[in-house]
Amino acid sequence: MSPTRAPGRRAFRGAAALAATAALALSAAACSSSTSSTSKDGSGFVGGNGEIITVKPAARKPAPALSGKTVDGSSASLAAYKGKVVVINVWGSWCAPCRAEAPNLAEVAKADAAKGVQFLGINTRDPDVANAVSFDKRFGIGYPSFYDPYGKLILQFPKGTLNPQAIPSTLVVDRQGRVAARVLKALSTDELNQLIDPIAAEK
């Protein structure tokens, strides 16, 4: 007779392997600072750190249904912001470019709220949530961030789409819930406005 295996062990190992894969992938691309570029026709999905890519409405893909606990212990979901433009920023308290862009994100998030723009963070690779909480307080971040230390939420973005591939990464989701843009570098306030404003102005 073969020995009896503990139920759920295989599923647990599979989930752990996926989380490890996400952590390794983001580690390889973490805190990138490459030169930015824009896709020629605005509709291609091109990888590479530092790129700024926007996608024409007809070519956009739906964002995954993100939901989970936030760094302050409450819950959040992307679906709660249906009808708004949502700016998703992937960050870690340990990441120097994330610290550099944090005041810019906080400033634009406040200024753009009246335009129907909601910011939403994904904190990753922070094993102690207290570090993420301190980061938010230090930089006056007023919007929620998912607490995603093992990258499980990041793995929900399908391969071949505009998925987060570096830390920091910023994605813009249009009012129809589709990923309209992705940036793989820290952003200034001017760059944030240039990225968000055209999407916020869409009907």
C-alpha positions as CSV (number, residue, x, y, z in Angstrom):
1,M,0.0,0.0,0.0
2,S,1.2,3.5,-0.8
3,P,1.4,5.8,2.2
4,T,-1.5,8.3,2.7
5,R,-0.6,11.9,1.8
6,A,-1.9,14.8,3.8
7,P,-4.8,16.4,2.0
8,G,-4.0,19.7,0.4
9,R,-0.2,19.3,0.5
10,R,0.2,19.2,-3.3
11,A,-2.1,22.3,-3.6
12,F,0.0,24.1,-1.0
13,R,3.3,23.3,-2.7
14,G,1.8,24.5,-6.0
15,A,0.8,27.8,-4.5
16,A,4.1,28.2,-2.8
17,A,5.9,27.6,-6.1
18,L,3.8,30.2,-7.9
19,A,4.5,32.8,-5.2
20,A,8.2,32.0,-5.3
21,T,8.2,32.4,-9.1
22,A,6.6,35.8,-8.8
23,A,9.1,36.9,-6.2
24,L,12.0,35.8,-8.3
25,A,10.7,37.5,-11.4
26,L,10.1,40.8,-9.7
27,S,13.4,40.5,-7.9
28,A,15.2,40.3,-11.3
29,A,13.5,43.4,-12.4
30,A,13.3,45.2,-9.1
31,C,14.0,48.9,-8.8
32,S,14.8,49.4,-12.5
33,S,15.8,52.8,-13.8
34,S,16.2,52.3,-17.6
35,T,15.4,55.0,-20.1
36,S,11.7,55.2,-21.0
37,S,10.2,54.7,-24.4
38,T,6.8,54.6,-25.9
39,S,5.4,51.9,-28.3
40,K,5.1,53.2,-31.9
41,D,1.5,52.6,-32.5
42,G,0.3,52.5,-28.9
43,S,-1.1,49.0,-29.2
44,G,1.8,46.6,-28.8
45,F,2.7,44.7,-25.6
46,V,6.4,45.1,-25.3
47,G,8.5,44.1,-22.3
48,G,11.4,46.0,-20.9
49,N,12.3,48.1,-17.9
50,G,11.6,51.8,-18.1
51,E,9.1,51.6,-20.9
52,I,6.0,53.8,-21.1
53,I,3.3,52.0,-23.1
54,T,-0.2,53.1,-23.9
55,V,-2.8,51.0,-25.6
56,K,-5.6,52.1,-28.0
57,P,-9.1,51.3,-26.6
58,A,-9.8,48.6,-29.2
59,A,-6.7,46.7,-28.2
60,R,-7.1,46.9,-24.4
61,K,-7.4,43.7,-22.2
62,P,-9.5,43.5,-19.0
63,A,-7.7,43.9,-15.8
64,P,-7.9,41.0,-13.3
65,A,-10.4,41.1,-10.5
66,L,-8.0,42.1,-7.8
67,S,-9.2,41.9,-4.2
68,G,-7.7,41.3,-0.8
69,K,-6.4,42.7,2.4
70,T,-4.7,46.1,2.5
71,V,-1.7,47.2,4.5
72,D,-3.9,48.8,7.1
73,G,-5.8,45.6,7.7
74,S,-9.0,46.4,5.8
75,S,-10.2,45.1,2.5
76,A,-10.2,46.5,-1.0
77,S,-11.1,45.5,-4.6
78,L,-10.6,46.8,-8.0
79,A,-14.3,46.2,-8.7
80,A,-15.2,48.8,-6.0
81,Y,-14.0,51.5,-8.4
82,K,-16.0,50.5,-11.4
83,G,-16.5,53.5,-13.7
84,K,-13.4,55.3,-12.5
85,V,-9.9,55.4,-13.9
86,V,-7.7,53.4,-11.6
87,V,-4.0,54.0,-11.3
88,I,-2.3,50.8,-9.9
89,N,1.2,51.3,-8.4
90,V,3.3,48.3,-7.5
91,W,5.8,49.2,-4.8
92,G,7.9,48.1,-1.8
93,S,9.1,50.1,1.2
94,W,12.7,48.8,0.6
95,C,12.8,50.2,-3.0
96,A,14.6,53.5,-3.4
97,P,12.8,54.5,-6.7
98,C,9.5,53.7,-4.9
99,R,10.4,56.2,-2.2
100,A,11.4,58.8,-4.8
101,E,8.1,58.6,-6.6
102,A,5.8,58.3,-3.5
103,P,5.3,62.0,-3.0
104,N,4.5,62.4,-6.7
105,L,1.9,59.6,-6.5
106,A,0.4,61.1,-3.3
107,E,0.2,64.6,-4.9
108,V,-1.4,63.5,-8.2
109,A,-3.8,61.1,-6.4
110,K,-5.3,64.0,-4.4
111,A,-5.4,66.4,-7.4
112,D,-7.1,63.8,-9.7
113,A,-9.8,62.6,-7.3
114,A,-12.2,65.2,-8.7
115,K,-11.6,63.8,-12.2
116,G,-12.9,60.4,-11.2
117,V,-9.4,58.9,-10.8
118,Q,-8.6,56.5,-8.0
119,F,-5.2,55.3,-7.0
120,L,-4.6,51.8,-5.7
121,G,-1.3,50.3,-4.5
122,I,0.1,46.8,-4.5
123,N,2.8,46.5,-1.8
124,T,5.0,43.5,-2.5
125,R,8.1,41.8,-1.0
126,D,7.6,43.4,2.3
127,P,7.6,40.5,4.8
128,D,6.7,42.9,7.7
129,V,3.5,44.9,7.0
130,A,4.7,47.5,9.6
131,N,7.2,48.6,7.0
132,A,4.5,49.3,4.5
133,V,2.4,51.1,7.1
134,S,5.3,53.3,8.0
135,F,5.9,54.1,4.3
136,D,2.4,55.3,3.8
137,K,2.6,57.5,6.8
138,R,5.9,58.9,5.9
139,F,4.9,59.9,2.4
140,G,1.3,60.9,3.1
141,I,-0.3,58.2,1.0
142,G,-4.0,58.5,1.3
143,Y,-5.1,55.7,-1.0
144,P,-5.3,52.0,-0.1
145,S,-2.6,49.4,-1.0
146,F,-3.1,45.7,-1.2
147,Y,-0.6,43.8,1.1
148,D,0.8,41.2,-1.4
149,P,4.2,40.1,0.1
150,Y,4.5,37.0,-2.1
151,G,3.2,38.5,-5.4
152,K,0.0,36.5,-5.6
153,L,-2.0,39.4,-6.9
154,I,0.7,40.2,-9.5
155,L,0.4,36.7,-10.8
156,Q,-3.2,37.3,-11.7
157,F,-2.2,39.5,-14.6
158,P,-2.0,37.2,-17.6
159,K,1.2,36.7,-19.5
160,G,1.2,38.5,-22.8
161,T,-0.7,41.5,-21.4
162,L,0.5,44.6,-19.7
163,N,1.4,43.0,-16.5
164,P,3.7,44.4,-13.8
165,Q,7.3,43.4,-14.5
166,A,9.3,45.6,-12.2
167,I,9.2,47.4,-9.0
168,P,8.0,50.1,-9.2
169,S,5.4,49.5,-11.9
170,T,2.4,51.7,-12.6
171,L,-0.7,50.6,-14.6
172,V,-3.7,52.7,-15.6
173,V,-7.1,51.0,-15.9
174,D,-9.7,52.8,-17.9
175,R,-13.4,53.3,-16.9
176,Q,-14.3,50.1,-18.6
177,G,-11.9,48.1,-16.4
178,R,-9.3,47.6,-19.2
179,V,-5.5,48.1,-18.8
180,A,-4.8,51.2,-20.9
181,A,-1.1,51.9,-20.0
182,R,1.9,50.5,-18.2
183,V,5.1,52.1,-17.0
184,L,8.2,50.3,-15.6
185,K,9.9,53.0,-13.8
186,A,9.4,55.7,-11.1
187,L,7.3,58.6,-12.3
188,S,7.4,62.4,-11.9
189,T,4.2,64.4,-11.4
190,D,4.4,65.6,-15.0
191,E,4.8,62.1,-16.3
192,L,1.9,60.9,-14.2
193,N,-0.3,63.7,-15.5
194,Q,0.7,63.0,-19.1
195,L,-0.1,59.3,-18.6
196,I,-3.4,59.7,-16.8
197,D,-5.1,62.8,-18.3
198,P,-5.8,61.4,-21.8
199,I,-7.3,58.3,-20.3
200,A,-9.4,60.2,-17.8
201,A,-10.7,62.4,-20.6
202,E,-12.0,59.5,-22.6
203,K,-15.8,59.1,-22.8
